[in-house]
């Protein structure tokens, strides 16, 4: 069970778990388990959290004031709001950094294919094309949220291929 501080009939602050509530009142003998009547005079009431709803990329889940249920328990409520242009730009910037890092990691993992002694049947154009496609990822129309990742070639010299 969670507990939330209530002043003048309105919840304030963040909900706490029972152990945190007990820690706030170390000199107060509180029964196990806690019930609403036990902490009402301390300014706390029962609270039920809920998972934020799913939403689109440029929306956010907002947690307005909880609603008091008929049985005296506060229920967490959510609403979905559109993001501001600044928030959208920050989301795009953060996702672009993340996708470039993923792309860079794939390039790093394929660096071996460009070495002079790489175990390829030939200096394979498939690996060159794959690495170029990785470099071009930021130029895709859907970047950074909708990316079509290139497929890594499965081209090794025959003796290595046979061991896999």
C-alpha positions in Angstrom: 0.0 0.0 0.0 1.1 3.5 -0.7 0.4 6.6 1.4 0.1 10.2 0.4 0.2 13.4 2.5 -3.1 15.3 2.4 -3.6 18.9 3.5 -6.8 20.8 3.3 -8.4 17.9 1.5 -5.8 17.8 -1.3 -2.9 15.4 -1.8 0.5 17.0 -1.9 3.9 15.7 -2.7 4.8 12.1 -3.7 3.3 8.9 -2.4 5.5 6.8 -0.1 5.6 3.2 0.8 4.9 2.0 4.3 8.5 1.7 5.4 9.2 5.3 4.3 6.1 6.5 6.2 7.2 4.7 9.3 10.7 6.3 9.0 9.1 9.7 9.0 7.7 9.0 12.4 10.3 7.0 14.3 9.0 7.7 17.7 5.4 6.8 16.9 4.2 3.3 17.5 2.2 2.2 14.4 0.5 -1.1 14.1 1.3 -3.8 11.5 -0.1 -3.6 8.8 -1.0 0.0 8.6 -4.6 1.0 8.0 -6.1 4.3 7.0 -7.3 5.1 10.5 -3.7 4.6 11.8 -2.2 7.4 9.8 -5.1 9.8 9.3 -4.0 11.9 12.2 -0.4 12.0 10.8 -1.8 13.7 7.6 -1.6 10.6 5.4 -4.2 8.7 3.5 -4.1 5.5 1.3 -3.1 5.9 -2.3 -3.1 3.6 -5.3 -0.6 4.3 -8.1 -1.2 3.3 -11.7 1.0 2.7 -14.7 1.2 5.6 -17.1 -0.7 5.0 -20.3 1.0 4.4 -23.6 1.2 7.3 -26.0 2.6 8.5 -29.3 6.1 9.9 -29.7 5.1 13.5 -29.4 2.7 13.1 -26.5 3.3 12.8 -22.8 1.5 11.2 -19.9 0.6 13.8 -17.3 -0.2 13.0 -13.7 -2.8 15.5 -12.5 -4.1 15.5 -9.0 -5.3 12.1 -7.8 -9.0 11.5 -7.4 -10.6 10.5 -4.0 -12.6 7.3 -4.3 -15.8 6.8 -2.3 -14.0 4.5 0.1 -11.4 7.1 1.1 -8.6 5.9 -1.2 -6.8 8.3 -3.5 -6.3 6.9 -7.0 -3.6 8.1 -9.4 -5.0 9.5 -12.6 -3.3 10.1 -16.0 -4.0 12.2 -19.0 -2.3 12.5 -22.4 -1.1 15.9 -23.6 0.7 17.0 -26.8 4.3 18.1 -26.4 5.4 21.6 -27.0 7.6 22.3 -30.1 10.6 22.5 -27.7 9.9 19.1 -26.2 9.5 17.6 -29.6 12.8 19.0 -30.7 14.5 17.6 -27.5 12.9 14.1 -28.2 14.2 14.2 -31.8 17.7 15.3 -30.7 17.9 12.6 -28.0 16.7 9.8 -30.3 19.1 11.0 -33.1 22.0 10.7 -30.7 20.9 7.2 -29.6 20.4 6.0 -33.2 23.8 7.4 -34.3 25.4 5.5 -31.4 23.7 2.3 -32.5 24.8 2.9 -36.1 28.4 3.6 -34.9 28.4 0.4 -32.9 27.4 -1.6 -36.0 30.1 0.2 -38.0 32.6 -0.7 -35.3 31.5 -4.4 -35.3 32.1 -4.5 -39.1 35.5 -2.8 -39.1 37.2 -6.2 -39.4 35.7 -6.6 -42.9 37.8 -3.7 -44.2 41.2 -5.1 -43.0 43.7 -6.3 -45.6 43.7 -9.8 -44.1 39.9 -10.0 -43.6 38.7 -13.6 -44.0 36.5 -12.8 -47.0 36.4 -14.5 -50.4 37.3 -11.2 -51.9 37.3 -7.6 -50.8 33.6 -8.0 -50.8 31.4 -5.2 -52.2 28.6 -6.4 -50.0 30.4 -5.3 -46.9 31.3 -2.0 -48.5 27.7 -1.4 -49.4 26.5 -2.5 -45.9 28.9 0.0 -44.3 27.8 2.8 -46.6 24.2 2.0 -45.9 25.0 2.4 -42.2 26.6 5.7 -42.8 23.5 6.8 -44.7 21.1 5.9 -41.9 20.8 9.6 -40.7 19.8 10.6 -44.2 16.7 8.3 -44.2 13.4 10.2 -44.4 12.1 8.6 -41.1 15.3 9.3 -39.1 15.5 9.2 -36.1 12.2 7.5 -35.2 11.6 5.2 -38.2 14.8 3.6 -39.5 15.3 0.7 -41.9 18.5 -0.9 -40.8 20.6 -2.6 -43.5 21.2 -6.3 -43.2 24.7 -7.4 -42.4 26.2 -9.6 -45.2 26.8 -13.2 -44.5 29.9 -13.4 -46.7 33.0 -15.1 -45.3 35.7 -17.2 -46.9 34.4 -20.8 -47.5 36.5 -22.4 -44.7 35.2 -19.9 -42.1 31.7 -20.2 -43.4 31.8 -23.9 -43.0 32.8 -23.7 -39.3 29.8 -21.6 -38.4 
